[in-house]
């Protein structure tokens, strides 16, 4: 190629903007190894959905002057994994934060970091030659495992991850057969990784645009795909599709759709501000996608058509099928929701990122340094905000590991009466789930959350008019489960004490059963969050607002047990006493559910505030007891504080109960005690202990039977317990019970003795 000046390497082409479309970003296109920038004209047209004026025409002019450009290199065309960006473009979210993105053309897999680094360097050099007054912020998107390898091979690129759209890599291997693959197709940038994971297979590079065609044609017998997208479309054609997550092969790939930037951009305050505003708008787009996935489909189609980034004749996505695209977007929404810390989407957990880096570099001669290719504090919640999302996900991961080792799988039954209790049947469950949590990590979708962890969750939903007897009958029917949760509150006409007392302590996983050693899950969640931030309650002055049986009162008790001096205030406490108590407290836990019940001016500087109580509206989302923490040193709020830990704690309790049950079964087996699946009680005998009732018309008949049972027991050398009850004119009842009391359970010898009594009874009749 001829040597060109910097001005010759970039050519500016004004592109007219139709008056009926938003101020859409430009697109950077490659010319051989050079870059050509195509920008839209600088018309002052304003997109729909964005107010023309904030206060006056002069303020609008200043807004135009302050709008900052940003160059964006996606790792693919505008497809469903970028639905949040598409929504933000179409709804004007970038205009709202005064950022104008310009999108580079798609590049070969693995070249994103190079493209971003070179584009920023070139732009910076040009800014010094008079083409622009300043350089332009530049960012890219790729997978953590790709960024790691590229950076290890060429550290001179000097880029770092600042955010991520997916908490986990959606990378999988797909096959149309259950046989081990011998020839696997992969993108160029993933061949080395899959070769490590599949040493017995030949891993070949295939075009991402036609890789599924190659699989269906039999030219390869397995292929790299993404769980969020291609699994859906390929699964429609092949219902028996076999997919394997790379984590099942021992891989730890970390984050997906990682957003990265050159170090010089990150360190420049103006560029850093532009990038953060871009991220804010992008994740606002993802929130809108979560609230309305169907609308996100429409926005995605518009963005795809207008940006025209797709230079590949791909066969992955049936762009005409809105239902398929909506399912794909829902899956992407869930992965994005997993990145939430507090109420901020797109965060990267430092330890998790470094753990994946350690795995990715484990085959190299020397490990990567900590925080390699990561700017850990760039896009995070305030350091004073106590967030429980990542801790909850860690708990759920440990629950999955424990549940995998229990046979049969752990089981939970959730009994709910009406739609008032906060759970799957709640009137606002769908809205809360879509706005705040992925479906498999939500208090409002316990079936999906249980499935994620390998726990079988059964829902028993009773109508509002159900009686106490109906509830007791439903609870009795679930005695074979590892855990039972009776959701609070119950309708006022139901005897709550009788119902909760009917749940065996051995099945209490919610902490609401009288005399149970299990703490209420929200109380445990509060203590876990305080523990994460090293808040020691011993010797502290703690004020608890609210005295409910499921939160306020038990939290006060738990804090006192940990050495705190506790003041419990409630609806009968005078306002003056409430202010005095809060003002002097080291720790304030508000469990009322009344927004603004604590004024920020009351809070002592440096205090720890747990704002647990909240209400929900679809217009404003969660409204908490302490919306403004004032001078607090640490505080938690909703969403993203204590809440995520509640479902994690509940499922952890289920897994613990199941593990205890499994260990008891093994111990029982060593003693000869029969497990549930081994015990076949003889006809008319109830189990544990084996029990049967006999009825006689008179005492002589009953005693004659008892004498014969005694003789039979002597003969077989195994004696039952007797209970004789006289019903006057109604006759006499004789109850026999068999259990081997030396081992504390029912054995095969008990079953044989019970059958012998049955034979005796039949002979007497």
For each residue, the residues with C-beta under 8 A, 3 or more apart:
1: 4 32 33 34
2:
3:
4: 1 8 9 34
5: 8 9
6: 9 10 122 125 126 129 131
7: 10 126 129 131
8: 4 5 11
9: 4 5 6 34 35 122
10: 6 7 35 36 37 122 126 131
11: 8 36 37
12: 37 38 39
13: 36 38 39
14: 39 40 41
15: 26 38 39 40 41
16: 41
17: 21 23 24 40 41 43 45
18: 21
19: 45
20:
21: 17 18 24 47 306
22: 47 48 89 90 92 95
23: 17 40 43 45 46 47 95 100
24: 17 21 40 89 306 307
25: 40 72 89 94 100 101 102 103 307
26: 15 37 38 39 40 102 103
27: 38 102 103 104 105 307 308 309
28: 35 36 37 38 71 73 102 103 104 105 119
29: 35 36 38 104 105
30: 33 34 35 36 105 107
31: 34 35 36
32: 1
33: 1 30
34: 1 4 9 30 31
35: 9 10 28 29 30 31 104 118 119 122
36: 10 11 13 28 29 30 31
37: 10 11 12 26 28 102
38: 12 13 15 26 27 28 29
39: 12 13 14 15 26 102
40: 14 15 17 23 24 25 26 43
41: 14 15 16 17
42:
43: 17 23 40
44: 64
45: 17 19 23
46: 23 50 52 95
47: 21 22 23 50 92 95
48: 22 92
49: 91 92
50: 46 47 92 95 96
51: 54
52: 46 60
53: 56 57 59 60
54: 51 59 60 63
55: 59
56: 53 59 60
57: 53 60 61
58: 61 62
59: 53 54 55 56 62 63
60: 52 53 54 56 57 63 64
61: 57 58 64 65
62: 58 59 65 66
63: 54 59 60 66 67 98
64: 44 60 61 67
65: 61 62
66: 62 63 98
67: 63 64 95 98 99 100
68: 98 99 100 137 270 273 274 277
69: 99 100 101 102 136 137
70: 99 100 101 102 136 137 138 139 274 275 278
71: 28 101 102 103 104 116 119 120 123 136 137 138 139
72: 25 101 102 103 104 138 139 140 141 278
73: 28 103 104 107 112 115 116 119 138 139 140 141
74: 77 78 82 85 103 104 106 140 141 309
75: 106 109 112 140 141 142 143 146 257
76: 79 81 82 106 208
77: 74 106 304 307 309 310 311 312 314
78: 74 82 85 86 103 300 303 304 307 309 310
79: 76 82 229 300 304 310 317
80: 83 228 229 300 317 325 328 329 332
81: 76 165 166 226 228 229 257 332
82: 74 76 78 79 85 86 141 300 303
83: 80 86 87 285 286 289 296 299 300 329 332 333
84: 87 88 165 282 283 285 286 288 289 336
85: 74 78 82 88 89 282 285 303
86: 78 82 83 89 90 285 296 299 300 302 303 304
87: 83 84 90 91 93 285 286 288 289 295 296 299 300
88: 84 85 91 93 94 281 282 284 285 288
89: 22 24 25 85 86 93 94 101 285 299 303
90: 22 86 87 299 302 303
91: 49 87 88 285 288 299
92: 22 47 48 49 50 95 96
93: 87 88 89 96 97 281 282 284 285
94: 25 88 89 97 99 100 101 278 281
95: 22 23 46 47 50 67 92 98 99 100
96: 50 92 93 281
97: 93 94 277 278 280 281
98: 63 66 67 68 95 277
99: 67 68 69 70 94 95 274 277 278 281
100: 23 25 67 68 69 70 94 95
101: 25 69 70 71 72 89 94 278
102: 25 26 27 28 37 39 69 70 71 72 136
103: 25 26 27 28 71 72 73 74 78 307 309
104: 27 28 29 35 71 72 73 74 107 115 119
105: 27 28 29 30 309 311
106: 74 75 76 77 309 310 311 312
107: 30 73 104 111 112 115
108: 111 188
109: 75 146 187 188 189 190 208
110: 142 146 149 150 187 188 189
111: 107 108 114 115
112: 73 75 107 115 116 140 141 142 146
113: 116 117 140 142 147 150 151 157 159 260
114: 111 117 118 150 154 157
115: 73 104 107 111 112 118 119 140
116: 71 73 112 113 119 120 138 139 140 159 260 261 262
117: 113 114 120 121 157 158 159 262
118: 35 114 115 121 122
119: 28 35 71 73 104 115 116 122 123 138
120: 71 116 117 123 124 135 136 138 262 264 265
121: 117 118 124 125 262
122: 6 9 10 35 118 119 125 126
123: 71 119 120 126 127 132 135 136 138
124: 120 121 127 128 135 264
125: 6 121 122 128 129
126: 6 7 10 122 123 129 131 132 135
127: 123 124 131 132 133 134 135
128: 124 125
129: 6 7 125 126
130:
131: 6 7 10 126 127
132: 123 126 127 135 136
133: 127
134: 127 270
135: 120 123 124 126 127 132 271
136: 69 70 71 102 120 123 132
137: 68 69 70 71 261 265 268 270 271 274 275 278
138: 70 71 72 73 116 119 120 123 261 262 265
139: 70 71 72 73 116 162 259 260 261 265 275 278
140: 72 73 74 75 112 113 115 116 159 259 260 261
141: 72 73 74 75 82 112 165 257 258 259 260
142: 75 110 112 113 146 147 150 257 258 260
143: 75 146 147 169 171 253 255 256 257 258
144: 147 148 161 164 169 253 254 255 256 258 353 356 357 360
145: 148 149 169 171 190 193 253 254 356 360
146: 75 109 110 112 142 143 149 150 189 190
147: 113 142 143 144 150 151 159 161 258 260 373
148: 144 145 151 152 254 356 357 360 361 368 372 373
149: 110 145 146 152 153 189 192 193 360
150: 110 113 114 142 146 147 153 154 157 189
151: 113 147 148 154 155 157 159 372 373
152: 148 149 155 361 364 368 372
153: 149 150
154: 114 150 151 157
155: 151 152 158
156:
157: 113 114 117 150 151 154
158: 117 155 262 263 264
159: 113 116 117 140 147 151 260 261 262 263 373
160: 260 261 263 266 373 374 375 378
161: 144 147 164 255 258 259 260 348 353 373 374 375
162: 139 259 260 261 266 275 279 348 375 378 379
163: 258 259 279 346 347 348 378 379
164: 144 161 167 255 256 257 258 259 339 346 347 348
165: 81 84 141 256 257 258 259 282 286 335 336 339 346
166: 81 169 170 228 255 256 257 332 335 336 338 339
167: 164 255 256 335 338 339 393
168: 253 254 255 256 335 338
169: 143 144 145 166 246 253 254 255 256
170: 166 226 227 228 229 256 331 335
171: 143 145 190 224 225 226 227 245 246 253 256
172: 224 225 226 227 231 243 244 245 246
173: 181 184 194 198 222 223 224 225 243 244 246 249
174: 215 222 223 224 225 230 231 234 241 242 243 244
175: 178 179 181 215 221 222 223 241 242 243 244
176: 215 216 221 238 240 241 242
177: 221 242
178: 175 242
179: 175 221
180: 200 201
181: 173 175 184 198 201 221 222
182: 200 201 202 221
183: 201 202 204 219 220 221 222
184: 173 181 194 198 201 202 203 204 220 221 222 223 224
185: 203 204 205 206 211 214 215 219 220 222 223 224
186: 190 191 193 194 203 204 205 206 223 224
187: 109 110 190 191 205 206 208 211 224
188: 108 109 110 191 205
189: 109 110 146 149 150
190: 109 145 146 171 186 187 193 194 224
191: 186 187 188 194 195 203 204 205
192: 149 195 196
193: 145 149 186 190 196 197 246 251
194: 173 184 186 190 191 197 198 201 203 224
195: 191 192 198 199 203
196: 192 193 199 363
197: 193 194 246 249 250 251
198: 173 181 184 194 195 201 203 249
199: 195 196
200: 180 182
201: 180 181 182 183 184 194 198 222
202: 182 183 184
203: 184 185 186 191 194 195 198
204: 183 184 185 186 191 220
205: 185 186 187 188 191
206: 185 186 187 210 211 214 220 223
207: 210 211 312
208: 76 109 187 211 312 314
209: 312 313 314 315 316
210: 206 207 213 214 313 314 315
211: 185 187 206 207 208 214 215 220 223 224 225
212: 215 216 223 225 230 233 234 315 316
213: 210 216 217 315
214: 185 206 210 211 217 219 220 223
215: 174 175 176 185 211 212 218 219 220 221 222 223 234
216: 176 212 213 237
217: 213 214
218: 215 221
219: 183 185 214 215
220: 183 184 185 204 206 211 214 215 223
221: 175 176 177 179 181 182 183 184 215 218
222: 173 174 175 181 183 184 185 201 215
223: 173 174 175 184 185 186 206 211 212 214 215 220
224: 171 172 173 174 184 185 186 187 190 194 211
225: 171 172 173 174 211 212 229 230 231 234 243
226: 81 170 171 172 229 230 231
227: 170 171 172 231 243 245 331
228: 80 81 166 170 231 232 328 331 332 335
229: 79 80 81 170 225 226 232 233 316 317 328 331 332
230: 174 212 225 226 233 234 316
231: 172 174 225 226 227 228 234 235 241 243
232: 228 229 235 236 324 327 328 331
233: 212 229 230 236 237 316 317 318 324 328
234: 174 212 215 225 230 231 237 238 241
235: 231 232 238 239 241
236: 232 233 324
237: 216 233 234
238: 176 234 235 241
239: 235
240: 176
241: 174 175 176 231 234 235 238
242: 174 175 176 177 178
243: 172 173 174 175 225 227 231
244: 172 173 174 175 248 249
245: 171 172 227 248 249
246: 169 171 172 173 193 197 249 251 253
247: 250 251 252 253
248: 244 245
249: 173 197 198 244 245 246
250: 197 247
251: 193 197 246 247 359
252: 247 355 356 359 360
253: 143 144 145 168 169 171 246 247 256 356 359 360
254: 144 145 148 168 169 352 353 355 356 357 360
255: 143 144 161 164 166 167 168 169 258 339 348 352 353 356
256: 143 144 164 165 166 167 168 169 170 171 253 335
257: 75 81 141 142 143 164 165 166
258: 141 142 143 144 147 161 163 164 165 255 348
259: 139 140 141 161 162 163 164 165 279 346
260: 113 116 139 140 141 142 147 159 160 161 162 373
261: 116 137 138 139 140 159 160 162 265 266 271 275 375
262: 116 117 120 121 138 158 159 265 266
263: 158 159 160 266 267
264: 120 124 158 267 268 271
265: 120 137 138 139 261 262 268 271 272 275
266: 160 162 261 262 263 271 272 275 375 378
267: 263 264 272
268: 137 264 265 271 272
269: 272 273
270: 68 134 137 273 274
271: 135 137 261 264 265 266 268 274 275
272: 265 266 267 268 269 275 276 378
273: 68 269 270 276 277
274: 68 70 99 137 270 271 277 278
275: 70 137 139 162 261 265 266 271 272 278 279 378
276: 272 273 279 280 378 379
277: 68 97 98 99 273 274 280 281
278: 70 72 94 97 99 101 137 139 274 275 281 282
279: 162 163 259 275 276 282 283 346 379
280: 97 276 277 283 284
281: 88 93 94 96 97 99 277 278 284 285
282: 84 85 88 93 165 278 279 285 286 346
283: 84 279 280 286 287 336 344 345 346
284: 88 93 280 281 287 288
285: 83 84 85 86 87 88 89 91 93 281 282 288 289
286: 83 84 87 165 282 283 289 290 333 336 345
287: 283 284 290 291 345 435
288: 84 87 88 91 284 285 291 292 295 296
289: 83 84 87 285 286 292 293 295 296 329 332 333 336
290: 286 287 293 333 336 337 434 435
291: 287 288 431 434 435
292: 288 289 295 296
293: 289 290 296 297 326 329 330 333
294: 297 298 322 326
295: 87 288 289 292 298 299
296: 83 86 87 288 289 292 293 299 300 326 329
297: 293 294 300 301 322 325 326 329
298: 294 295 301 302
299: 83 86 87 89 90 91 295 296 302 303
300: 78 79 80 82 83 86 87 296 297 303 304 325 329
301: 297 298 304 305 319
302: 86 90 298 299 305 306
303: 78 82 85 86 89 90 299 300 306 307
304: 77 78 79 86 300 301 307 308 309 310 319
305: 301 302 308
306: 21 24 302 303
307: 24 25 27 77 78 103 303 304
308: 27 304 305
309: 27 74 77 78 103 105 106 304
310: 77 78 79 106 304 314
311: 77 105 106
312: 77 106 207 208 209
313: 209 210
314: 77 208 209 210 310 317
315: 209 210 212 213
316: 209 212 229 230 233
317: 79 80 229 233 314 324 325 328
318: 233 321 324 325
319: 301 304 325
320:
321: 318 324 325
322: 294 297 325 326
323: 326 327
324: 232 233 236 317 318 321 327 328
325: 80 297 300 317 318 319 321 322 328 329
326: 293 294 296 297 322 323 329 330
327: 232 323 324 330 331
328: 80 228 229 232 233 317 324 325 331 332
329: 80 83 289 293 296 297 300 325 326 332 333
330: 293 326 327 333 334
331: 170 227 228 229 232 327 328 334 335
332: 80 81 83 166 228 229 289 328 329 335 336
333: 83 286 289 290 293 329 330 336 337 434 438
334: 330 331 337 338 438 439 440
335: 165 166 167 168 170 228 256 331 332 338 339 438
336: 84 165 166 283 286 289 290 332 333 339 345 346
337: 290 333 334 340 345 436 437 438 441
338: 166 167 168 334 335 393 438 441
339: 164 165 166 167 255 335 336 345 346 347 348
340: 337 343 344 345 347 389 436 639 640
341: 344 347 349 380 381 387 389 390 640
342: 381 385 387 389 637 639 640 641
343: 340 381 637 639 640
344: 283 340 341 347 379 380 381 640
345: 283 286 287 336 337 339 340
346: 163 164 165 259 279 282 283 336 339 379
347: 163 164 339 340 341 344 379 380 381
348: 161 162 163 164 255 258 339 352 353 374 376 379
349: 341 352 353 390
350: 353 354 371 374 376
351: 354 355
352: 254 255 348 349 355 356 390
353: 144 161 254 255 348 349 350 356 357 371 374 376
354: 350 351 357 358 370 371 372 374
355: 252 254 351 352 358 359
356: 144 145 148 252 253 254 255 352 353 359 360
357: 144 148 254 353 354 360 361 368 372 373 374
358: 354 355 361 362 367 368
359: 251 252 253 355 356 362
360: 144 145 148 149 252 253 254 356 357 368
361: 148 152 357 358 364 367 368 372
362: 358 359 367
363: 196
364: 152 361 367 368
365:
366:
367: 358 361 362 364
368: 148 152 357 358 360 361 364 372 373
369: 372
370: 354
371: 350 353 354 374 376
372: 148 151 152 354 357 361 368 369
373: 147 148 151 159 160 161 260 357 368
374: 160 161 348 350 353 354 357 371
375: 160 161 162 261 266 378
376: 348 350 353 371 380
377: 380
378: 160 162 163 266 272 275 276 375
379: 162 163 276 279 344 346 347 348
380: 341 344 347 376 377 383
381: 341 342 343 344 347 385 387
382: 385
383: 380
384: 629 632 633 634 635
385: 342 381 382 634 635 636 637
386: 529 530 532 533 608 610 634 635 636 641
387: 341 342 381 390 636 640 641
388: 391 392 525 528 529 532 636 640 641 642 643 644 645
389: 340 341 342 392 393 640 644
390: 341 349 352 387 393 394
391: 388 394 395 528 529 532 644 645 648
392: 388 389 395 396 441 644 645 647 648
393: 167 338 389 390 396 397 441 644 648
394: 390 391 397 398
395: 391 392 398 399 528 645 648 649 652
396: 392 393 399 400 441 449 452 453 648 651
397: 393 394 400 401
398: 394 395 401 402 652
399: 395 396 402 403 453 455 648 651 652 655
400: 396 397 403 404 452 453 454
401: 397 398 404 405
402: 398 399 405 406 655 656 659
403: 399 400 406 409 410 453 454 455 655 658
404: 400 401 454
405: 401 402 659
406: 402 403 409 410 655 658 659 661 662
407: 662
408: 411
409: 403 406 454 455 456 658
410: 403 406 454 455 456 482 483 654 655 657 658 659
411: 408 455 456 457 458 480 481 482 483 654 658
412: 446 450 455 456 457 458 481 482 483 484 485 509 650 651 654
413: 457 458 459 460 478 481 483 484 485
414: 423 424 446 457 458 459 460 485 487
415: 460 462 471 474 475 478 484 485 486 487
416: 421 423 424 425 459 460 461 462 487
417: 421 462 463 464 466 471 487 490 491 494
418: 421 425 462 463 464 466 491
419: 425 426 427 464
420: 426 489 491
421: 416 417 418 425 426 487 488 489 490
422: 426 443 444 487
423: 414 416 426 429 443 444 446 487
424: 414 416 429 444 445 446 447 459 461
425: 416 418 419 421 429 459 461
426: 419 420 421 422 423 429 432 444
427: 419
428: 431 432 616 618
429: 423 424 425 426 432 433 444 445
430: 433 434 444
431: 291 428 434 435 616 618
432: 426 428 429 435 436 437 442 444 616
433: 429 430 436 437 439 442 444 445
434: 290 291 333 430 431
435: 287 290 291 431 432 621 639
436: 337 340 432 433 442 621 622 639 640 643
437: 337 432 433 441 442 443 444 445 639 644
438: 333 334 335 337 338 441 442
439: 334 433 442 445 448 449
440: 334 445 448 449 451 452
441: 337 338 392 393 396 437 438 449 452 644 647 648
442: 432 433 436 437 438 439 445 446 448 449 647
443: 422 423 437 446 449 643 646 647
444: 422 423 424 426 429 430 432 433 437
445: 424 429 433 437 439 440 442 448 449
446: 412 414 423 424 442 443 449 450 457 459 647 650
447: 424 450 451 457 459
448: 439 440 442 445 451 452
449: 396 439 440 441 442 443 445 446 452 453 457 647 651
450: 412 446 447 453 454 455 456 457 651 654
451: 440 447 448 454 455 457
452: 396 400 440 441 448 449
453: 396 399 400 403 449 450 651 655
454: 400 403 404 409 410 450 451
455: 399 403 409 410 411 412 450 451 651 654 655 658
456: 409 410 411 412 450
457: 411 412 413 414 446 447 449 450 451
458: 411 412 413 414 478 481
459: 413 414 416 424 425 446 447
460: 413 414 415 416 474 478
461: 416 424 425
462: 415 416 417 418 466 470 471 474
463: 417 418 466
464: 417 418 419 491
465:
466: 417 418 462 463 470 471 491 494
467: 470 471 493 494
468: 471 472 493 494 495 498 499
469: 472 473
470: 462 466 467 473 474
471: 415 417 462 466 467 468 474 475 486 490 494 499
472: 468 469 475 476 498 499 502
473: 469 470 476 477
474: 415 460 462 470 471 477 478
475: 415 471 472 478 484 486 499 502 503
476: 472 473 479 502
477: 473 474
478: 413 415 458 460 474 475 481 484 507
479: 476 504 507
480: 411 676
481: 411 412 413 458 478 484 507
482: 410 411 412 507 509 654 657 658 661
483: 410 411 412 413 507 508 509 653 654 657 658
484: 412 413 415 475 478 481 503 507 508 509
485: 412 413 414 415 509 510 650
486: 415 471 475 490 499 500 503 510 512
487: 414 415 416 417 421 422 423
488: 421 512 550
489: 420 421 496
490: 417 421 471 486 494 496 499
491: 417 418 420 464 466 494
492:
493: 467 468
494: 417 466 467 468 471 490 491 499
495: 468 498 499
496: 489 490 499 500
497: 500 501 514
498: 468 472 495 501 502
499: 468 471 472 475 486 490 494 495 496 502 503
500: 486 496 497 503 512 513 514
501: 497 498 513 514
502: 472 475 476 498 499
503: 475 484 486 499 500 507 508 513
504: 479 507 508 513
505: 508 513 515 516 517 518
506: 657
507: 478 479 481 482 483 484 503 504 657
508: 483 484 503 504 505 511 512 513 516 518
509: 412 482 483 484 485 518 521 650 653 654 657
510: 485 486 513 518 520 521 650 653
511: 508 516 518 519 520 521 523 524 550 554 653
512: 486 488 500 508 516 520 549 550
513: 500 501 503 504 505 508 510 516 518
514: 497 500 501
515: 505
516: 505 508 511 512 513
517: 505
518: 505 508 509 510 511 513 653
519: 511 523 524 527 554 558
520: 510 511 512 523 524 550 551 554
521: 509 510 511 524 525 646 649 650 653
522: 525 526 550 551 555 612 642 646
523: 511 519 520 526 527 551 554 555 558
524: 511 519 520 521 527 528 645 649
525: 388 521 522 528 529 642 643 645 646 648 649
526: 522 523 529 530 555 589 610 612 642
527: 519 523 524 530 531 558 562
528: 388 391 395 524 525 531 532 645 649
529: 386 388 391 525 526 532 533 610 636 641 642 645
530: 386 526 527 533 535 537 587 608 610
531: 527 528 534 535
532: 386 388 391 528 529
533: 386 529 530 608 634
534: 531
535: 530 531 587 608 634
536: 539 540
537: 530 540 542 559 562 563 564 587
538: 562 563 564
539: 536 563 564 565
540: 536 537 563 564 565 586 587
541: 564 565 567 584 585 586 587
542: 537 556 559 564 565 566 567 585 586 587 588 589
543: 566 567 569 581 582 585 587 588 589
544: 547 552 555 556 559 566 567 568 569 589 591
545: 552 569 570 578 582 588 589 590 591 592 597 598 613 625
546: 551 552 570 590 591 592 593 613
547: 544 552 553 556 568 570
548: 551 552 553 591
549: 512 553 554
550: 488 511 512 520 522 554
551: 520 522 523 546 548 554 555 591 612
552: 544 545 546 547 548 555 556 568 570 589 591 592
553: 547 548 549 556 557 568
554: 511 519 520 523 549 550 551 557 558
555: 522 523 526 544 551 552 558 559 589 591
556: 542 544 547 552 553 559 560 566 568
557: 553 554 560 561
558: 519 523 527 554 555 561 562
559: 537 542 544 555 556 562 564 566 587 589
560: 556 557 563 564 565 566
561: 557 558
562: 527 537 538 558 559
563: 537 538 539 540 560
564: 537 538 539 540 541 542 559 560 587
565: 539 540 541 542 560
566: 542 543 544 556 559 560
567: 541 542 543 544 581 585
568: 544 547 552 553 556
569: 543 544 545 573 577 578 581
570: 545 546 547 552 573
571:
572:
573: 569 570 577 578 581
574: 577 578
575: 578 579
576: 579 580
577: 569 573 574 580 581
578: 545 569 573 574 575 581 582
579: 575 576 582 583 599 602
580: 576 577 583 584
581: 543 567 569 573 577 578 584 585
582: 543 545 578 579 585 588 598 602 603
583: 579 580 602 603 604
584: 541 580 581 604
585: 541 542 543 567 581 582 588 604 607
586: 540 541 542 604 607 608
587: 530 535 537 540 541 542 543 559 564 607 608 609 610
588: 542 543 545 582 585 598 603 607 608 609 610 626
589: 526 542 543 544 545 552 555 559 610 612
590: 545 546 597 598 609 610 611 612 613 625 626
591: 544 545 546 548 551 552 555 612 613 625
592: 545 546 552 597 613 625
593: 546 613 614 615 625
594: 597 613 615 625
595: 614 615 623 624 625 627
596: 599 625 627
597: 545 590 592 594 613 625 626
598: 545 582 588 590 602 603 609 611 625 626
599: 579 596 602 630
600: 603 626 628 629 630 631
601: 630
602: 579 582 583 598 599 630
603: 582 583 588 598 600 607 609 626 629 630 631 632
604: 583 584 585 586 607 631
605: 631 633
606: 631 632 633
607: 585 586 587 588 603 604 631 632 633
608: 386 530 533 535 586 587 588 632 633 634 635
609: 587 588 590 598 603 626 629 632 634 635 636
610: 386 526 529 530 587 588 589 590 635 636 641 642
611: 590 598 614 624 625 626 627 629 635 636 637 638 641
612: 522 526 551 589 590 591 625 636 638 641 642
613: 545 546 590 591 592 593 594 597 624 625
614: 593 595 611 622 623 624 625 638
615: 593 594 595 622 623
616: 428 431 432 621 622 623
617: 620 621 623
618: 428 431 621
619:
620: 617 623
621: 435 436 616 617 618 639
622: 436 614 615 616 638 639
623: 595 614 615 616 617 620 627
624: 595 611 613 614 627 637 638
625: 545 590 591 592 593 594 595 596 597 598 611 612 613 614
626: 588 590 597 598 600 603 609 611 629 635 637
627: 595 596 611 623 624 637
628: 600
629: 384 600 603 609 611 626 632 635 637
630: 599 600 601 602 603
631: 600 603 604 605 606 607
632: 384 603 606 607 608 609 629 635
633: 384 605 606 607 608
634: 384 385 386 533 535 608 609
635: 384 385 386 608 609 610 611 626 629 632
636: 385 386 387 388 529 609 610 611 612 641 642
637: 342 343 385 611 624 626 627 629 640 641
638: 611 612 614 622 624 641 642 643
639: 340 342 343 435 436 437 621 622 643 644
640: 340 341 342 343 344 387 388 389 436 637 643 644
641: 342 386 387 388 529 610 611 612 636 637 638 644
642: 388 522 525 526 529 610 612 636 638 645 646
643: 388 436 443 525 638 639 640 646
644: 388 389 391 392 393 437 441 639 640 641 647 648
645: 388 391 392 395 524 525 528 529 642 648 649
646: 443 521 522 525 642 643 649 650
647: 392 441 442 443 446 449 644 650 651
648: 391 392 393 395 396 399 441 525 644 645 651 652
649: 395 521 524 525 528 645 646 652 653
650: 412 446 485 509 510 521 646 647 653 654
651: 396 399 412 449 450 453 455 647 648 654 655
652: 395 398 399 648 649 655 656
653: 483 509 510 511 518 521 649 650 656 657
654: 410 411 412 450 455 482 483 509 650 651 657 658
655: 399 402 403 406 410 453 455 651 652 658 659
656: 402 652 653 659 660
657: 410 482 483 506 507 509 653 654 660 661
658: 403 406 409 410 411 455 482 483 654 655 661 662
659: 402 405 406 410 655 656 662 663
660: 656 657 663 664
661: 406 482 657 658 664 665
662: 406 407 658 659 665 666
663: 659 660 666 667
664: 660 661 667 668
665: 661 662 668 669 675
666: 662 663 669 670
667: 663 664 670 671
668: 664 665 671 672 673 674 675 743 745
669: 665 666 672 673 675
670: 666 667
671: 667 668 743 744 745 747
672: 668 669 740 743 747 748 749
673: 668 669 740 743 744 745 746 747
674: 668 678 679 745 746 747 748 751
675: 665 668 669 678 679
676: 480 679
677:
678: 674 675
679: 674 675 676 687 688 746 751
680: 751
681: 685 686 687 690 751 754
682: 685 690 751 754 755 758
683: 758
684: 692 758
685: 681 682 690 691 692 754 758
686: 681 690 691 692
687: 679 681 690 691 746
688: 679 739 745 746
689: 737 738 739 746 750
690: 681 682 685 686 687 737 738 739 746 750 751 754
691: 685 686 687 735 736 737 738
692: 684 685 686 735 736 754 757
693: 733 734 735
694: 702 705 733 734 735 736 761
695: 731 732 733 734
696: 699 701 702 705 731 732 733 734
697: 701 731 732
698: 701 702 731 732
699: 696 702 703 726 732
700: 703 704
701: 696 697 698 704 705 732
702: 694 696 698 699 705 706 724 732 734
703: 699 700 706 707
704: 700 701 707 708
705: 694 696 701 702 708 709 734 761 764
706: 702 703 709 710 722 724 734
707: 703 704 710 711
708: 704 705 711 712 760 764
709: 705 706 712 713 720 722 736 757 760
710: 706 707 713 714 719
711: 707 708 714 715
712: 708 709 715 716 756 757 760
713: 709 710 716 717 718 719 720 753
714: 710 711 717 719
715: 711 712
716: 712 713 752 753 756
717: 713 714
718: 713 738 749 750 752 753
719: 710 713 714
720: 709 713 736 737 738 753 757
721: 736 737 738
722: 706 709 734 735 736
723: 733 734 735 737
724: 702 706 732 733 734 735
725: 732 733 735
726: 699 732
727: 730 731 732 733
728:
729:
730: 727
731: 695 696 697 698 727
732: 695 696 697 698 699 701 702 724 725 726 727
733: 693 694 695 696 723 724 725 727
734: 693 694 695 696 702 705 706 722 723 724
735: 691 692 693 694 722 723 724 725
736: 691 692 694 709 720 721 722 754 757
737: 689 690 691 720 721 723
738: 689 690 691 718 720 721 746 750 753 754
739: 688 689 690 744 745 746 750
740: 672 673 743 744 745 746 747 749 750
741: 744
742:
743: 668 671 672 673 740 747
744: 671 673 739 740 741
745: 668 671 673 674 688 739 740
746: 673 674 679 687 688 689 690 738 739 740 750 751
747: 671 672 673 674 740 743 750 751
748: 672 674 751 752
749: 672 718 740 752 753
750: 689 690 718 738 739 740 746 747 753 754
751: 674 679 680 681 682 690 746 747 748 754 755
752: 716 718 748 749 755 756
753: 713 716 718 720 738 749 750 756 757
754: 681 682 685 690 692 736 738 750 751 757 758
755: 682 751 752 758 759
756: 712 716 752 753 759 760
757: 692 709 712 720 736 753 754 760 761
758: 682 683 684 685 754 755 761 762
759: 755 756 762 763
760: 708 709 712 756 757 763 764
761: 694 705 757 758 764 765
762: 758 759 765
763: 759 760
764: 705 708 760 761
765: 761 762
